[in-house]
Amino acid sequence: MPDPLDAISVHDDLHLNDPILIAAFRGWNDAGDAATFAASHLARVWAAEPVASIDPEEFYDFQAVRPQVELTDGVTRTIRWPENDFYAARLPGSPHDVMLLVGTEPNVRWKTFTRLIVGMAKRHRVGLVITLGALLADVPHSRATPVTGTAGDEELIERLGLQRSRYEGPTGIVGVLHEGFSEAGIRSASLWAAVPHYLGVTPNPKAALALVDKAVELIGAGAEVDDLQRASVTYEERVSEMVASDEDVQAYVELLENRADERDAAPISAEELPSGDALAAELEKFLRERDD
């Protein structure tokens, strides 16, 4: 069996100015595709160039994460495998260049996978890593998307206005990566957008826009967001139309809106937020009542 550490292919070894790495992964950490949507948008508007990729062979169960068949010219069939691609962009006028990693959470060999990514960060002398994630929460689609930022480094928490993570429980590849970066002496922060739990499987440009806005604020760079703003407006309008067609769903969304307005008027601390089990129980109760 080949050494999994040989699974990374470098396409271009660019010299970058004090780069920041932004990473997002499809799967468990990516409700509404918001995190990978945001990272892909930044790669596009910054004209980022591909610099490296990870061979999927050693890291995926292809019965769980199946490759996709595509027609490239309407006739030719092409297999598209799970991707983990690095991009790089120079940002004139910014104190930092950027690397972006847009990928898919692996099924196996998470430690090896983490070593590959940490190795790429060290190779390019990355000083800060920002991961993007999205989670399901009891938030309405019609209000601003909440974005929470966490970090483990006290100086970083204070300088960027983040929080120390108090989460305990199952984690995704993002959580494992942060531990890997910490052990390697690379500072890291994590941004999480809250996605309405009743729209968890719908691509969410509004949450992606919120992540983009927060990420560019943290790194001190600009990014074109006009198309994301238009998509967010269309998304909210269409969802509102669908919600209005079902009285039960509309009543539930109005309940979430009232709660969101109350939280905005009197913000609560992280310790006062309901647990994930409480949110799940509430949603299950709502669905049961609706089925009845």
Backbone bond lengths (Angstrom), bond angles and torsions (degrees), N, CA, C in turn:
res aa  C-N    CA-C-N  psi(-1)  N-CA   C-N-CA  omega(-1)  CA-C   N-CA-C  phi
1 M - - - 1.471 - - 1.518 109.44 -
2 P 1.342 118.98 133.00 1.457 121.02 179.45 1.523 111.62 -67.02
3 D 1.318 116.06 152.26 1.452 121.63 178.20 1.522 109.19 -67.26
4 P 1.362 118.79 122.43 1.463 120.11 179.82 1.522 113.31 -59.02
5 L 1.339 117.34 -22.92 1.459 119.61 179.55 1.527 111.65 -66.80
6 D 1.340 117.10 -15.85 1.462 120.55 176.36 1.531 111.59 -86.52
7 A 1.333 116.99 7.09 1.457 120.15 -172.30 1.519 113.23 -80.01
8 I 1.325 118.74 -4.90 1.456 120.06 -179.47 1.515 110.01 -98.36
9 S 1.334 115.99 130.43 1.460 122.36 179.67 1.523 108.64 -111.35
10 V 1.333 116.77 123.92 1.459 121.88 179.55 1.521 108.67 -95.55
11 H 1.337 116.63 123.46 1.455 121.63 -178.98 1.520 112.31 -94.57
12 D 1.330 116.21 -34.90 1.461 120.40 -176.34 1.527 107.79 -153.37
13 D 1.325 116.78 129.64 1.460 121.34 -176.80 1.524 109.41 -104.23
14 L 1.325 116.91 77.61 1.456 121.85 -176.11 1.526 111.24 -74.34
15 H 1.327 115.48 149.67 1.463 120.53 172.09 1.517 107.57 -91.96
16 L 1.333 117.02 119.16 1.453 122.09 -175.28 1.525 110.69 -114.81
17 N 1.321 115.96 150.71 1.453 122.33 -178.58 1.525 110.44 -91.31
18 D 1.343 116.59 106.03 1.467 122.78 176.31 1.529 111.19 40.77
19 P 1.336 118.18 59.93 1.473 120.30 -169.04 1.529 114.10 -71.55
20 I 1.315 114.41 152.12 1.460 124.20 169.74 1.523 107.58 -108.17
21 L 1.318 116.81 134.22 1.459 121.83 178.31 1.529 109.31 -98.46
22 I 1.338 116.44 126.78 1.463 123.24 174.50 1.521 107.32 -111.56
23 A 1.337 117.19 125.25 1.460 120.65 -174.45 1.519 111.11 -129.89
24 A 1.330 116.20 142.92 1.462 122.28 176.78 1.522 108.65 -148.32
25 F 1.342 115.82 147.11 1.461 121.07 -175.51 1.522 111.34 -133.32
26 R 1.323 115.81 135.31 1.458 121.22 173.37 1.529 108.96 -68.03
27 G 1.331 115.49 149.74 1.455 118.61 176.93 1.517 112.00 117.53
28 W 1.310 115.78 -139.37 1.467 123.58 -171.06 1.525 112.49 -57.73
29 N 1.340 117.45 -31.39 1.463 121.74 -175.56 1.530 113.00 -93.33
30 D 1.333 118.93 12.46 1.465 120.52 -163.95 1.525 112.51 -135.49
31 A 1.344 116.87 55.90 1.463 120.07 178.73 1.529 110.15 -59.00
32 G 1.312 115.29 135.07 1.455 120.19 -179.76 1.517 113.91 63.08
33 D 1.328 117.95 19.10 1.471 123.15 -178.61 1.532 112.06 55.79
34 A 1.337 117.11 18.44 1.467 119.93 -170.50 1.524 112.65 -67.63
35 A 1.336 117.77 -39.44 1.461 120.27 -176.17 1.521 111.69 -68.61
36 T 1.334 117.39 -49.57 1.465 119.70 179.85 1.519 111.32 -70.41
37 F 1.334 116.95 -30.91 1.463 121.83 174.14 1.533 109.00 -59.20
38 A 1.335 116.80 -46.70 1.463 121.67 -178.44 1.525 111.49 -65.76
39 A 1.330 117.01 -46.45 1.465 120.27 -178.59 1.524 111.33 -64.91
40 S 1.330 117.33 -40.60 1.463 120.79 178.70 1.525 111.00 -65.60
41 H 1.327 116.12 -37.33 1.468 120.05 177.46 1.530 110.24 -62.18
42 L 1.324 117.47 -45.64 1.462 120.54 -179.96 1.527 111.01 -63.31
43 A 1.324 116.89 -41.09 1.463 119.57 177.69 1.523 111.04 -60.17
44 R 1.330 116.60 -37.96 1.465 120.03 -178.25 1.520 112.14 -72.57
45 V 1.350 117.18 -49.89 1.469 118.79 -174.67 1.535 111.87 -72.84
46 W 1.331 117.18 -22.41 1.467 119.75 175.99 1.531 111.86 -90.97
47 A 1.341 117.14 4.69 1.470 122.17 -179.56 1.521 111.05 52.01
48 A 1.319 116.22 45.92 1.466 121.08 -178.47 1.524 110.88 -68.79
49 E 1.320 115.59 142.38 1.466 122.29 -179.72 1.525 110.43 -99.95
50 P 1.344 118.06 139.90 1.471 119.77 176.70 1.530 110.70 -65.95
51 V 1.324 116.17 133.17 1.468 119.80 -178.70 1.522 113.02 -121.98
52 A 1.324 118.25 -23.40 1.466 119.64 -179.42 1.520 109.50 -165.16
53 S 1.328 116.49 161.33 1.462 121.53 176.59 1.522 108.99 -148.32
54 I 1.318 115.54 156.97 1.461 122.35 -179.93 1.521 108.77 -107.72
55 D 1.325 116.74 126.14 1.463 121.82 177.63 1.531 108.14 -65.15
56 P 1.330 118.99 126.75 1.466 120.74 -175.53 1.534 114.47 -75.19
57 E 1.322 117.96 -12.72 1.469 121.43 -168.97 1.525 113.47 -53.38
58 E 1.341 117.99 -40.05 1.451 121.56 -173.15 1.525 114.16 -88.95
59 F 1.338 118.22 -3.92 1.456 118.94 -168.27 1.526 115.27 -123.98
60 Y 1.342 117.43 1.30 1.461 118.96 -174.78 1.520 112.12 -132.45
61 D 1.313 114.52 144.82 1.452 122.98 166.08 1.524 105.25 -92.42
62 F 1.318 117.15 106.31 1.455 119.98 -172.31 1.524 113.27 -73.10
63 Q 1.344 117.78 -4.32 1.461 119.46 169.66 1.523 110.72 -84.44
64 A 1.338 116.79 -22.16 1.460 121.12 177.13 1.529 111.48 -91.99
65 V 1.334 116.26 -42.19 1.463 122.13 176.54 1.521 106.74 -117.80
66 R 1.302 116.43 89.70 1.460 120.68 -171.17 1.525 112.00 -79.81
67 P 1.331 117.87 139.50 1.471 119.87 172.13 1.523 109.82 -63.77
68 Q 1.334 115.54 155.68 1.457 121.32 -176.77 1.525 110.54 -109.00
69 V 1.331 115.96 140.99 1.458 122.01 175.26 1.528 108.29 -93.32
70 E 1.339 116.18 130.29 1.457 121.15 179.17 1.526 109.64 -128.64
71 L 1.326 115.83 150.78 1.462 121.88 172.97 1.528 107.56 -100.12
72 T 1.330 117.03 113.55 1.460 120.46 -173.77 1.529 112.95 -79.70
73 D 1.320 117.50 -31.58 1.464 120.15 -179.60 1.531 110.91 -130.85
74 G 1.315 114.46 23.10 1.453 119.31 -177.18 1.511 113.16 86.25
75 V 1.344 117.42 -10.46 1.466 121.97 -177.60 1.528 110.95 -130.65
76 T 1.340 117.13 -51.16 1.461 122.44 -174.53 1.525 111.02 -72.61
77 R 1.335 116.40 127.26 1.458 121.87 179.24 1.527 109.29 -91.74
78 T 1.331 115.49 132.27 1.456 122.01 179.70 1.519 108.95 -128.55
79 I 1.339 115.49 138.11 1.460 120.37 176.26 1.527 108.82 -90.26
80 R 1.336 116.14 127.51 1.455 121.24 176.07 1.530 108.55 -108.01
81 W 1.329 115.66 116.55 1.457 121.98 -176.11 1.526 110.51 -90.39
82 P 1.344 117.59 160.94 1.472 119.06 175.35 1.525 110.28 -55.32
83 E 1.321 116.41 133.62 1.457 120.93 -170.73 1.525 112.29 -111.69
84 N 1.333 114.66 146.09 1.457 122.48 167.12 1.518 105.88 -139.71
85 D 1.323 115.73 97.17 1.460 121.58 -171.93 1.525 111.26 -116.20
86 F 1.327 114.85 135.91 1.463 122.15 174.59 1.526 109.27 -97.44
87 Y 1.326 115.51 138.99 1.453 122.30 174.99 1.531 108.30 -128.39
88 A 1.318 116.21 159.45 1.464 120.64 177.90 1.515 109.62 -138.67
89 A 1.320 115.78 145.13 1.463 121.51 179.25 1.521 109.49 -143.79
90 R 1.313 115.08 139.91 1.459 120.57 172.70 1.533 107.83 -92.69
91 L 1.323 116.23 135.49 1.458 121.70 -176.81 1.522 109.29 -115.81
92 P 1.338 117.79 92.63 1.466 120.75 179.45 1.536 111.03 -57.45
93 G 1.317 115.40 136.16 1.451 119.95 179.64 1.505 114.17 86.49
94 S 1.336 118.25 -7.86 1.455 122.28 178.66 1.524 109.17 -103.45
95 P 1.330 118.92 147.20 1.465 120.43 177.40 1.526 113.47 -69.75
96 H 1.336 116.65 -9.90 1.457 120.52 -176.90 1.528 110.68 -132.61
97 D 1.332 115.84 144.01 1.451 120.72 161.27 1.524 107.52 -87.79
98 V 1.336 116.69 175.29 1.464 119.14 -178.27 1.520 111.59 -132.24
99 M 1.319 113.86 149.48 1.456 122.50 163.49 1.519 106.59 -115.23
100 L 1.307 116.60 146.62 1.459 121.50 176.79 1.512 108.83 -127.82
101 L 1.310 115.81 137.91 1.457 122.25 174.59 1.521 108.01 -121.21
102 V 1.318 116.70 116.29 1.462 122.31 176.96 1.518 106.79 -115.16
103 G 1.331 116.89 117.99 1.454 118.53 -172.52 1.511 113.86 -146.24
104 T 1.326 113.85 -166.15 1.459 123.67 179.83 1.520 108.26 -128.28
105 E 1.318 117.02 130.25 1.459 119.78 -179.54 1.528 109.90 -56.57
106 P 1.351 117.59 128.44 1.467 120.03 -178.06 1.524 112.24 -74.53
107 N 1.324 115.64 161.59 1.463 121.64 176.39 1.521 112.34 -91.08
108 V 1.324 117.28 -32.50 1.467 121.36 -174.63 1.526 110.16 -138.14
109 R 1.369 115.64 167.55 1.463 124.37 175.82 1.535 112.16 54.55
110 W 1.321 114.79 49.51 1.462 118.91 -179.12 1.527 112.01 -63.32
111 K 1.322 117.70 -36.42 1.464 119.84 -179.33 1.528 110.73 -65.51
112 T 1.321 116.49 -42.89 1.459 120.08 178.21 1.521 110.42 -65.87
113 F 1.315 115.96 -43.03 1.464 121.53 178.10 1.530 110.14 -58.02
114 T 1.320 116.17 -43.44 1.463 120.91 178.81 1.518 111.18 -63.79
115 R 1.336 117.28 -42.06 1.470 119.80 179.24 1.523 111.31 -61.40
116 L 1.333 117.41 -36.37 1.461 120.23 177.65 1.533 111.29 -62.00
117 I 1.322 115.86 -45.66 1.458 119.76 -177.08 1.525 111.22 -70.70
118 V 1.320 116.62 -41.62 1.466 119.55 176.24 1.525 109.88 -62.27
119 G 1.338 117.00 -39.01 1.460 120.65 178.13 1.520 112.36 -62.08
120 M 1.338 117.47 -40.37 1.465 120.31 176.74 1.525 111.02 -64.66
121 A 1.326 116.07 -40.16 1.472 119.78 179.06 1.526 110.52 -63.00
122 K 1.324 117.31 -42.23 1.460 120.55 179.77 1.527 110.88 -68.88
123 R 1.315 116.45 -37.82 1.464 120.41 179.93 1.524 111.57 -59.20
124 H 1.332 116.34 -37.01 1.462 120.95 -178.29 1.528 112.34 -98.96
125 R 1.327 116.29 9.48 1.461 122.04 176.81 1.526 111.92 56.28
126 V 1.316 114.83 46.54 1.463 120.93 176.27 1.526 108.77 -68.30
127 G 1.343 116.01 130.43 1.456 120.03 -179.92 1.510 113.99 -97.62
128 L 1.342 116.94 -20.50 1.459 121.48 -178.32 1.515 109.08 -147.65
129 V 1.321 116.39 136.80 1.463 122.73 175.65 1.523 108.54 -115.72
130 I 1.326 116.54 132.19 1.465 122.16 174.95 1.525 107.31 -120.00
131 T 1.316 116.55 117.05 1.466 119.74 175.01 1.519 109.11 -97.12
132 L 1.316 115.25 145.86 1.463 122.23 178.01 1.523 108.75 -110.17
133 G 1.306 116.03 136.72 1.457 120.75 177.61 1.512 110.26 -144.67
134 A 1.329 116.05 166.16 1.460 121.36 176.87 1.520 108.42 -143.88
135 L 1.317 115.32 136.66 1.464 120.75 -177.07 1.525 110.05 -128.45
136 L 1.332 115.72 156.15 1.456 121.42 177.11 1.517 109.52 -80.81
137 A 1.330 116.50 135.65 1.462 120.60 -177.41 1.518 109.81 -149.47
138 D 1.353 115.38 168.42 1.471 119.81 179.97 1.517 109.22 -85.62
139 V 1.324 115.97 67.35 1.467 122.43 178.97 1.530 108.23 -122.71
140 P 1.334 117.88 147.94 1.468 121.09 178.89 1.527 110.99 -87.92
141 H 1.321 115.66 151.34 1.463 120.44 179.67 1.514 112.46 -69.78
142 S 1.327 117.05 -18.36 1.458 122.27 -172.67 1.527 114.15 -91.09
143 R 1.312 117.68 4.89 1.456 121.63 177.70 1.527 109.46 -117.84
144 A 1.328 116.62 167.34 1.457 120.52 178.49 1.528 110.50 -57.93
145 T 1.329 116.55 141.95 1.460 121.22 -178.78 1.528 110.10 -75.66
146 P 1.336 117.95 119.59 1.467 118.93 177.18 1.534 110.33 -70.09
147 V 1.321 116.76 137.25 1.463 122.71 174.78 1.524 108.36 -125.10
148 T 1.317 116.31 124.51 1.457 122.51 179.29 1.517 109.59 -107.03
149 G 1.311 116.92 134.43 1.454 121.26 177.72 1.510 110.71 -114.91
150 T 1.340 116.95 132.49 1.462 121.13 179.21 1.520 109.86 -130.88
151 A 1.332 115.09 157.15 1.462 121.68 176.61 1.513 107.91 -158.60
152 G 1.326 115.86 164.57 1.457 120.64 178.62 1.504 113.51 -102.78
153 D 1.334 116.80 -15.56 1.456 122.46 -176.91 1.531 109.73 -90.30
154 E 1.342 117.50 122.60 1.463 121.11 -175.07 1.527 112.12 -59.90
155 E 1.351 117.02 -43.29 1.460 120.18 -179.40 1.517 110.84 -62.70
156 L 1.336 115.99 -40.20 1.467 121.00 179.70 1.520 110.56 -67.09
157 I 1.323 116.83 -40.55 1.465 121.38 178.65 1.522 110.29 -58.60
158 E 1.325 116.23 -46.89 1.465 120.47 -177.11 1.522 111.58 -69.95
159 R 1.334 117.00 -44.00 1.466 120.63 -175.16 1.521 111.57 -68.46
160 L 1.338 117.81 -38.56 1.459 121.13 -175.47 1.525 113.03 -98.49
161 G 1.338 116.99 0.92 1.460 119.33 178.92 1.510 113.19 67.15
162 L 1.347 117.50 39.06 1.455 122.10 -178.43 1.528 110.14 -99.14
163 Q 1.310 116.84 -166.33 1.457 123.18 178.33 1.520 108.91 -130.32
164 R 1.322 116.28 156.51 1.459 119.96 170.21 1.523 107.99 -82.52
165 S 1.325 116.11 128.26 1.458 119.82 -178.32 1.527 110.75 -66.69
166 R 1.332 116.08 131.92 1.463 122.37 176.35 1.538 111.11 -112.20
167 Y 1.328 115.81 10.20 1.467 119.80 -175.64 1.526 111.11 -68.63
168 E 1.318 115.89 138.48 1.465 123.53 171.82 1.522 108.14 -132.18
169 G 1.316 116.93 134.24 1.453 120.19 179.84 1.517 110.91 142.59
170 P 1.341 117.23 -167.32 1.474 120.57 -178.94 1.524 110.82 -59.49
171 T 1.326 115.63 145.64 1.452 119.80 179.97 1.517 110.23 -129.49
172 G 1.327 115.39 165.51 1.451 121.80 176.69 1.516 110.00 -106.43
173 I 1.309 116.09 -170.24 1.461 120.20 -178.40 1.524 110.76 -63.03
174 V 1.325 117.95 -27.84 1.468 120.76 178.27 1.526 110.30 -60.41
175 G 1.341 117.36 -45.19 1.458 120.27 178.76 1.514 112.80 -62.80
176 V 1.328 116.99 -39.40 1.460 120.83 178.78 1.527 110.50 -66.70
177 L 1.330 116.44 -40.05 1.462 120.20 178.81 1.525 111.94 -61.29
178 H 1.323 116.84 -42.34 1.462 119.04 -178.95 1.529 111.13 -61.81
179 E 1.309 116.96 -38.13 1.469 119.12 175.83 1.522 110.13 -65.00
180 G 1.336 117.38 -40.59 1.457 120.92 178.68 1.516 112.23 -62.98
181 F 1.340 116.85 -42.35 1.466 119.99 178.04 1.521 111.03 -65.44
182 S 1.324 116.77 -39.06 1.458 120.44 179.38 1.524 110.62 -62.10
183 E 1.324 116.97 -45.05 1.460 120.92 179.46 1.521 111.78 -64.09
184 A 1.350 117.11 -28.10 1.458 121.59 -179.95 1.533 112.05 -88.06
185 G 1.332 117.56 0.03 1.452 120.88 179.31 1.518 113.81 77.47
186 I 1.342 117.33 21.52 1.474 121.93 178.65 1.522 108.34 -104.91
187 R 1.326 116.92 124.90 1.461 120.47 -179.74 1.527 110.42 -68.94
188 S 1.316 115.79 146.31 1.468 119.31 -178.90 1.518 110.09 -147.13
189 A 1.312 115.02 151.01 1.461 123.14 176.38 1.519 108.32 -136.72
190 S 1.324 115.88 157.80 1.452 120.86 -176.68 1.524 109.70 -130.31
191 L 1.334 117.00 129.83 1.458 122.98 176.96 1.524 109.08 -111.02
192 W 1.329 115.85 131.20 1.457 121.17 -178.60 1.527 110.24 -127.48
193 A 1.321 116.09 126.14 1.458 121.71 175.14 1.525 109.09 -96.93
194 A 1.325 115.82 140.19 1.463 121.15 177.87 1.528 109.13 -91.29
195 V 1.327 115.95 122.30 1.468 123.23 -177.12 1.531 108.58 -108.43
196 P 1.335 118.63 135.60 1.467 119.81 178.43 1.526 111.42 -54.20
197 H 1.330 116.28 128.98 1.463 118.94 -175.11 1.519 112.57 -67.19
198 Y 1.349 118.32 -20.10 1.465 120.11 178.20 1.529 111.85 -83.57
199 L 1.355 116.87 1.08 1.466 121.66 177.85 1.522 110.73 -130.06
200 G 1.328 117.22 28.28 1.451 120.86 -171.44 1.516 115.09 -63.35
201 V 1.332 118.18 -27.03 1.461 120.09 -177.44 1.525 112.30 -99.89
202 T 1.329 116.96 5.01 1.462 121.33 -179.11 1.519 109.90 -98.36
203 P 1.335 120.12 127.58 1.470 120.39 176.31 1.518 110.75 -53.65
204 N 1.329 115.96 130.30 1.456 121.23 -168.80 1.531 111.38 -118.90
205 P 1.331 118.41 91.28 1.465 120.39 -179.84 1.522 113.05 -66.85
206 K 1.327 117.55 -25.86 1.464 120.06 -180.00 1.524 110.91 -67.19
207 A 1.326 117.48 -42.97 1.467 120.75 177.14 1.526 110.31 -68.50
208 A 1.341 117.02 -36.62 1.465 120.25 177.07 1.522 110.49 -61.73
209 L 1.321 117.13 -42.19 1.462 121.45 178.99 1.525 110.77 -62.11
210 A 1.325 117.04 -41.14 1.464 120.33 178.94 1.528 111.14 -62.31
211 L 1.329 117.19 -39.72 1.463 120.82 177.89 1.525 111.06 -67.58
212 V 1.325 116.82 -41.90 1.466 120.21 178.21 1.524 110.33 -60.55
213 D 1.323 116.97 -46.80 1.464 120.51 -178.87 1.525 111.31 -59.43
214 K 1.325 117.37 -43.21 1.464 120.78 -178.42 1.522 111.09 -70.62
215 A 1.327 116.97 -39.66 1.468 120.36 -178.94 1.518 111.36 -64.16
216 V 1.328 117.87 -46.25 1.465 119.88 -178.52 1.523 110.65 -68.54
217 E 1.329 116.66 -29.91 1.467 119.86 175.09 1.528 110.48 -64.22
218 L 1.327 116.91 -42.11 1.454 120.52 -178.16 1.521 112.67 -67.89
219 I 1.335 117.23 -37.63 1.463 118.62 -176.16 1.520 112.53 -93.02
220 G 1.331 117.44 -5.77 1.455 120.03 176.51 1.508 114.52 72.41
221 A 1.321 116.75 40.52 1.473 121.47 179.88 1.518 109.12 -133.39
222 G 1.324 116.19 159.30 1.447 120.61 176.66 1.516 111.12 -97.85
223 A 1.315 116.73 159.43 1.464 121.75 176.46 1.520 108.96 -152.82
224 E 1.325 116.61 138.80 1.461 122.72 178.39 1.534 109.28 -68.96
225 V 1.337 116.92 126.92 1.468 120.42 -177.75 1.528 112.87 -129.94
226 D 1.333 118.11 12.48 1.466 119.98 -176.06 1.525 112.14 -57.48
227 D 1.336 116.91 -43.90 1.464 118.86 -178.20 1.526 111.47 -68.51
228 L 1.331 117.25 -35.30 1.461 120.03 176.81 1.526 110.80 -67.25
229 Q 1.320 116.97 -37.87 1.464 120.09 177.99 1.522 110.85 -64.20
230 R 1.343 117.12 -43.20 1.465 119.71 178.14 1.528 111.00 -63.75
231 A 1.331 115.98 -42.65 1.460 119.58 179.30 1.526 111.28 -63.61
232 S 1.335 116.84 -36.25 1.464 121.05 -179.99 1.523 111.07 -65.91
233 V 1.335 116.51 -41.56 1.464 120.28 178.75 1.525 110.36 -63.75
234 T 1.333 116.85 -45.61 1.472 120.69 179.38 1.527 110.80 -62.89
235 Y 1.331 116.16 -42.91 1.469 121.90 178.93 1.527 110.71 -57.62
236 E 1.330 116.84 -49.74 1.462 120.34 -177.56 1.530 111.04 -64.32
237 E 1.325 117.27 -39.69 1.470 120.47 179.99 1.525 111.12 -64.00
238 R 1.328 116.36 -44.68 1.471 119.38 -176.84 1.525 111.35 -69.63
239 V 1.337 117.11 -39.62 1.455 119.50 177.77 1.521 110.31 -64.86
240 S 1.323 117.13 -40.89 1.471 120.79 178.98 1.525 110.59 -61.29
241 E 1.335 117.59 -38.41 1.458 120.77 177.38 1.521 111.05 -63.10
242 M 1.329 116.87 -42.70 1.462 120.32 -179.88 1.521 111.11 -67.99
243 V 1.329 116.79 -40.98 1.462 120.58 178.96 1.524 110.51 -62.20
244 A 1.345 116.49 -41.10 1.455 120.80 -177.87 1.531 112.50 -65.05
245 S 1.321 117.56 -19.37 1.467 120.95 -178.18 1.531 112.43 -81.83
246 D 1.321 118.57 -6.89 1.461 122.28 -178.89 1.526 108.00 -130.13
247 E 1.331 117.74 113.07 1.456 121.21 -174.77 1.521 112.51 -62.28
248 D 1.332 117.71 -37.52 1.461 120.29 -179.08 1.525 111.32 -66.38
249 V 1.321 115.51 -46.05 1.454 119.29 179.47 1.529 110.14 -65.36
250 Q 1.318 116.64 -40.29 1.461 120.20 179.34 1.520 110.69 -61.10
251 A 1.334 117.21 -41.10 1.460 120.29 179.01 1.531 110.79 -64.66
252 Y 1.318 116.09 -39.26 1.468 119.34 179.96 1.529 110.57 -67.34
253 V 1.333 117.59 -42.34 1.462 120.54 179.32 1.524 110.24 -64.16
254 E 1.336 117.14 -38.50 1.472 119.86 177.49 1.521 110.56 -62.89
255 L 1.332 117.30 -36.11 1.465 120.78 175.62 1.528 110.73 -62.02
256 L 1.333 116.50 -44.31 1.459 120.53 178.41 1.525 111.04 -64.90
257 E 1.336 117.06 -37.83 1.466 120.49 178.70 1.524 111.00 -63.01
258 N 1.333 116.52 -42.63 1.460 120.04 178.93 1.523 110.87 -62.73
259 R 1.329 116.16 -41.48 1.465 119.47 178.87 1.524 111.12 -64.97
260 A 1.342 115.96 -40.64 1.465 119.44 179.86 1.524 110.71 -63.94
261 D 1.329 116.46 -40.91 1.461 120.35 179.04 1.526 110.71 -64.91
262 E 1.328 116.55 -38.27 1.466 119.87 178.47 1.529 110.97 -66.73
263 R 1.338 116.71 -39.10 1.475 119.67 178.78 1.520 110.21 -65.99
264 D 1.333 116.96 -38.50 1.466 119.60 178.89 1.525 111.01 -65.34
265 A 1.335 116.15 -36.21 1.464 119.92 -179.03 1.518 111.71 -73.53
266 A 1.328 116.72 -33.51 1.469 121.41 179.97 1.519 108.34 -140.33
267 P 1.352 118.04 82.75 1.461 121.83 -176.51 1.517 111.81 -54.86
268 I 1.328 115.61 142.14 1.459 120.61 179.46 1.510 109.06 -108.92
269 S 1.314 115.18 157.90 1.463 120.14 -178.88 1.510 110.06 -80.17
270 A 1.342 115.36 165.73 1.468 120.44 179.95 1.523 111.32 -59.90
271 E 1.364 116.70 -32.84 1.459 120.44 -177.86 1.526 111.53 -68.68
272 E 1.362 116.99 -22.98 1.457 120.60 -177.51 1.520 113.20 -90.40
273 L 1.335 117.56 -7.35 1.460 120.25 -179.91 1.519 110.29 -67.59
274 P 1.340 118.15 144.47 1.462 119.72 177.78 1.514 110.79 -65.74
275 S 1.331 115.72 151.84 1.454 120.20 179.66 1.516 110.71 -74.36
276 G 1.335 115.49 164.43 1.454 120.26 176.87 1.517 111.49 -61.17
277 D 1.358 117.32 -37.09 1.459 120.43 178.40 1.532 110.96 -63.82
278 A 1.338 116.32 -38.49 1.464 119.60 179.97 1.523 110.89 -65.86
279 L 1.351 116.68 -41.63 1.462 120.37 178.67 1.523 110.48 -64.04
280 A 1.340 116.47 -43.33 1.461 119.88 -179.82 1.526 110.86 -62.49
281 A 1.333 116.77 -41.31 1.457 120.36 -179.54 1.520 110.97 -64.53
282 E 1.344 116.10 -40.15 1.463 119.81 179.41 1.527 111.08 -64.71
283 L 1.335 116.96 -42.74 1.454 120.39 179.75 1.522 111.09 -65.42
284 E 1.341 117.10 -42.15 1.457 120.15 178.71 1.528 111.00 -61.61
285 K 1.350 116.05 -39.84 1.462 119.85 178.20 1.527 110.77 -62.43
286 F 1.331 116.16 -43.68 1.458 120.36 179.78 1.521 111.01 -62.02
287 L 1.337 117.43 -44.01 1.457 120.92 -178.27 1.532 111.04 -66.55
288 R 1.331 116.97 -39.57 1.458 119.91 177.94 1.527 111.03 -62.34
289 E 1.327 116.27 -45.17 1.458 119.78 179.78 1.512 111.30 -63.53
290 R 1.347 115.97 -37.38 1.459 119.11 179.68 1.530 110.61 -67.86
291 D 1.358 118.04 -40.46 1.449 121.31 177.71 1.529 110.39 -62.02
292 D 1.360 116.33 -41.31 1.466 119.32 179.12 1.525 110.88 -62.92
